[in-house]
Amino acid sequence: MNSQTSLDDVSLANPVISGREQRRVREVLESGQLAAGDEVEAFEDAFADYCGTEHAVATSNGTTALHAALAALDIGDGDRVLTTPLSFVATANAVRLTGATPVFADVDARTFNLDPDAAQRRIDQFGGDIDAIMPVHLYGLPAAMDRYRELADRYDAALIEDAAQAHGATYRGEPVGSMGDAGCFSFYPTKNMTTGEGGMVVTDRDDVARRLRAFINHGRDPDDGSVHRSVGHNFRMTDLAAAIGRTQLDRLPEFVDARREHARRLNEGIDVEEITTPTEAAYKRHSYHQYTVRSSDRDALADALARVGIDTGVYYPTPIHRQPAYEHVDERYPVAERLTDEVLSLPVHPSLDTGTVESIATAINTTSNDE
């Protein structure tokens, strides 16, 4: 690494919280209504409008959003849910928490997302007996939703979008989350927008929305709070979280635009043959929750960047099917396994300035030239 190249603690993530969020939280605190109330309802309405869906149901986090969506679509004991092994473990955990079985298929090496052709082959192995398909829009890049809609319709399977990392992304002009039977988001602090902790399920189906509202609230009848018609959980969002979320949602377009501009500069600035920058087809709008490259010597690159103050991350170092909790899975998914040795996420958050982004690209180029 060139000793002249130096940056001062460039973090991988930096949630943008302003005085507007703080004022909204103070207003909720002063109101005395801290649990789910009008603020949550207003946030749900605004998020449904943003996604272009009929309904949005707020939850306590992204994992409970996935769990609730699966349950609301009657996924449970004995069912199979096709998904990706390259994701945060919550994707598969939510399936298992319903009593269903996650079934994996390999990913596309260019997009990092579930490979539709591999998904078809996996379904064929079960004679078409699949109950749900749950693609993940990994790192903010939309999965091939037209292919998954086709597969879901062909096999009479529910289609659930894990959009936990893809706020603001679109596929053929449609917002992610709006193309399946349900779409699930996370508002963890590192996401494109945050509520501190929180989640959301969006859907156009009235029946699914009704079951969601019951499931996240102890099975309570949405029309009669004294009646519990089913067994549910307490997966509710608080008004405090929703107050942050409403303000963050107003700013989400600017956050995503900033991430996309930083990604464009990195794409143009990184000039190393051994490093593959992210792909984005013309009909996909990447929201760049993570700007993730592939490197043949990932660990050396991460170490070199750390020496000049640039934080990086590996999402994910171990595919789900190789985790100890999934040791019962015998199948291998070679593309996903190879990618976990190569992927490296670089800073792309909105708090970065142009000069810092360009310096990150320069540092990468300098590192490679010095080797």
Buried (B, 14 or more C-beta within 10 A) or exposed (E): BEEEBEBEEBEBBBBBBEEBBEEBBEEBEEEEBBEBBEBBBBBBEBBBEBBBBBBBBBBBBBBBBBBBBBBBBEBEEEBBBBBBBBBBBBBBBBBBBBEBBBBBBBBBBBBBBBBBEBBBEBBEEEEEEBBBBBBBBBBBBBBBBBBBBBBBEEBEBBBBBBBBBBBBBBBEEBBBBBBBBBBBBBBBEBBBBBBBBBBBBBBBBEEBBBBBBBBBBBBBBBEEEEEBEEEBBEBBBBBBBBBBBBBBBEBBEEBBEBBBBBBEBBBEBBEBEEBBBBBBBEEBBBBBBBBBBBBEBBEEBBEBBEBBBBBBBBBBEBBBBBBEEBEEBEEEBEBBBBBBEBBBBBBBBBBBEEEBBBBBBBBBBBBBEEE
